[in-house]
Amino acid sequence: MTLQIIPEISSLRARLAGENSIALVPTMGNLHAGHIHLVELARQRAGCVVTSIFVNPLQFGANEDLDNYPRTLAEDCAKLQAAGADIVFTPSVQEMYPTAQTMRITPPPIANELCGAARPGHFDGVATVVMKLFNIVQPHIAVFGKKDFQQLFIIRELVRQFNLPIDIIAGETQREHNGLALSSRNGYLNEGQKLEAQRLYRTLKLIVDNVQQGNRDYPAIEAQSSQYLTQLGWIVDYISIRSSTTLLPASLDDHNLVVLAAARQGNTRLIDNIEFSV
Ligand code: PAF
């Protein structure tokens, strides 16, 4: 099958009419093995696999990398074709937002913590575009990566609170051999930064070991780890041990946990997380 590239909503709707098992993999392009893993999960579960590529202005802050965000459509299409996707939906900004998007999804308060604290409005933009993509494609399932753990959490809430008939499937974070989580933003790192970047995952693993060995002083662990990375030149946004079911700060009664971090190497903001239990 040849991958179909469809930029218009009306053509996409016409093409999808009559499909009875549609999977959507929403992306912003610059696809790497992490995205392809999501496409493969979609391929296993649905008759028609749609990937969207749209760099969504609504989710970028004023000083963020919207203009520089890597756009690599030809390479992306080659990868999607090889992974067996049927359709790539590539709308323009004008197609998605022909008039100002004054109606927005307001995500739950947790969207103002963690990544949302440093990126005000980010998850409003994500939730709004994902709602639009869901309405345009009307998928039966949609696949998101666990690297964006908070995003996945908010999208699950979107689906639950608005009763959307969509199964959300989560794909495991894909990593380089040294543990660095694959991300389109890794491409911004120079050689030295890339070498250092692997420390983020190693630090999260040390935290998991520490907690599993019985240390329950979560604020102290967070502060020490943050200080450690700061001494090595990182600019740490947060390191936080949370309940993986509520995403609230972990209490001693929580057994399903996630440790999440966001930290910068130079101007490049990296995020990662590990789920674990105690
Ligand atoms: O994770 C992403 O790439 C984006 O936030 C998403 C879900 C495609 C919405 O623009």
Residues whose N, C-alpha, C, O or C-beta is under 5 A from the ligand:
A	BS01	PAF	P26 T27 M28 F54 N56 V126 V129
